[in-house]
Every structure is written in structure tokens, then in C-alpha cells.
Amino acid sequence: MEDDRTGYAGALEELQAILAELEGEAVDVDVLATRVARADELLTLCRERLEAARVQVEKVVAAAEDA
């Protein structure tokens, strides 16, 4: 992954830019594979961040229920 410090919002923004680029009429075939690979990395990052947030929320809810 290019930048492990990319946050969820930044990754989502970059994904949207890649999607817009790929939907355009002037898609450069020479960079297509690179952009799709980057999108895959960003999707993985987003999934990981969402899963980490889900786990954290579950911990907070469990702690609140025990209180």
C-alpha cells in the first residue's frame, strides 16, 4: 500500500477520484491497471478501518452494558 497513514476519508476521496477517472471517456489504458490496483488497496484499507471501528464500538457497548 502506498501510504499506510491514509485515513478512511482520504481513501474514500481517492477512490472517488479513481472512479471518476475510470468512468471518463479518456481512460488511459497504460495506467488503467495501476489505478485499479490502487483502488483495490484503498478498498482493503477502508474495510480494515471499518472493521476496527466496529470492534471498538462493540467494546464500548459491552462496557456500557456492564456498567
C-alpha positions as CSV (number, residue, x, y, z in Angstrom):
1,M,0.0,0.0,0.0
2,E,1.4,3.4,-0.9
3,D,0.6,5.2,2.4
4,D,-0.5,3.3,5.5
5,R,-1.3,6.7,7.1
6,T,-4.1,7.3,4.7
7,G,-7.3,7.7,6.7
8,Y,-10.7,6.4,5.8
9,A,-11.9,9.8,4.5
10,G,-8.7,10.3,2.4
11,A,-9.0,6.8,1.0
12,L,-12.7,7.3,0.1
13,E,-11.9,10.6,-1.6
14,E,-9.1,9.0,-3.6
15,L,-11.4,6.1,-4.5
16,Q,-14.0,8.6,-5.8
17,A,-11.3,10.3,-7.9
18,I,-10.2,7.0,-9.4
19,L,-13.8,6.1,-10.2
20,A,-14.4,9.4,-11.9
21,E,-11.2,8.9,-13.9
22,L,-12.2,5.4,-14.9
23,E,-15.7,6.5,-15.9
24,G,-14.3,9.2,-18.1
25,E,-14.1,8.8,-21.9
26,A,-10.4,9.4,-22.0
27,V,-9.2,6.5,-19.9
28,D,-5.5,5.9,-20.5
29,V,-5.1,2.2,-20.9
30,D,-1.5,2.4,-19.9
31,V,-2.4,3.5,-16.4
32,L,-5.6,1.5,-16.1
33,A,-4.1,-1.5,-14.3
34,T,-2.2,0.8,-11.9
35,R,-5.3,2.7,-11.0
36,V,-7.4,-0.4,-10.5
37,A,-4.6,-1.9,-8.2
38,R,-4.6,1.3,-6.2
39,A,-8.4,1.2,-5.9
40,D,-8.1,-2.4,-4.6
41,E,-5.5,-1.2,-1.9
42,L,-7.8,1.6,-0.9
43,L,-10.8,-0.7,-0.6
44,T,-8.8,-3.0,1.6
45,L,-7.8,-0.1,3.8
46,C,-11.4,1.1,4.1
47,R,-12.6,-2.4,5.0
48,E,-9.9,-2.7,7.7
49,R,-10.8,0.7,9.2
50,L,-14.5,-0.1,9.2
51,E,-13.8,-3.4,10.9
52,A,-11.6,-1.8,13.5
53,A,-14.3,0.8,14.2
54,R,-17.0,-2.0,14.5
55,V,-14.8,-3.8,17.1
56,Q,-14.3,-0.6,19.0
57,V,-18.0,0.2,19.1
58,E,-18.8,-3.3,20.3
59,K,-16.3,-2.9,23.1
60,V,-17.8,0.4,24.2
61,V,-21.3,-1.0,24.1
62,A,-20.3,-4.1,26.1
63,A,-18.6,-1.9,28.7
64,A,-21.7,0.4,28.9
65,E,-23.9,-2.7,29.4
66,D,-21.7,-4.0,32.2
67,A,-21.8,-0.6,34.0
